[in-house]
Amino acid sequence: MGIAERKNRQKQALRERILDAARRIVVREGFAALSMRKIADAIEYSPATLYLHFASRDDIARALCAEGYAQLLATFVPLMQIADPAERLKALGRAYVAFGVEHPETYRLIFMEDPSYTGAALGGAVGVGKDEGNAGEPSANTRRGHSTTAPGNAAGEASEDLGDAALQIMIDALDELRTAGRLPAPVASVEPAVRAEALWASLHGIVALYLTCPVFPSAPLDTLVGVTLDAWLGAPQTARAGGSANAAVRGEKRPKRLPASSTDPPPRPPARRKAAGP
């Protein structure tokens, strides 16, 4: 191994140590507790060393967002094999909500902290690049998660691809349902991207309320998610015949967590509201 290669590996290893330390702080204490000095103390380096790898705490936050978003998308991969588009979307929706519940600080950081962090995760510069002659509206590229400036590095280009892929998953499945006549007319009549974004907004609303509102939900979380997805995509025949709906009518107790990716997810975080970003 040459000297240059060894130095590059050492630099990359230190960068990963910085991100690992930052991730642990965010998960344990929340993003408000993250600081360059605290990260430096955790890895036993001077704060000045961190600035050789990251320009600021925001730069670290954007890297964590891109990483967390890739982790979310990885949970979607096995679900893409589901043949029926409605059942595929329901599985994806449950996986999305489960990720937010099981990784609350990561979800907050990606979607609820700072628009620039969300833009880093989705690969776009959120809120910039207005269409000429329509200053009140984001450009089509911005709405779809495209950056209006060239990505500065390979990670930015990769996250842009991930952002496109995530939205396209929903667009494609909803298009299949529209072609088969399985969408309500008001939903079927709008543009594909609008349909996908509306469904995403429904799921994000559930997660955001769960993480911030102490009295939400009044029903078990999996029941609420099921009702939302059935309203969008239709209830399966077995559900129409009875099943879980009857259990809800009888008032039976059910756990509030989703029966999704983790068999033993962390407990629901006690702190509902956190201070805004830096």
Helices and strands as residue ranges (DSSP letters): H 3-29, G 31-33, H 36-43, H 47-50, H 57-76, G 77-81, H 85-102, H 104-111, H 115-122, H 140-143, H 154-179, H 185-188, H 192-212, H 221-233, H 237-241, H 244-250
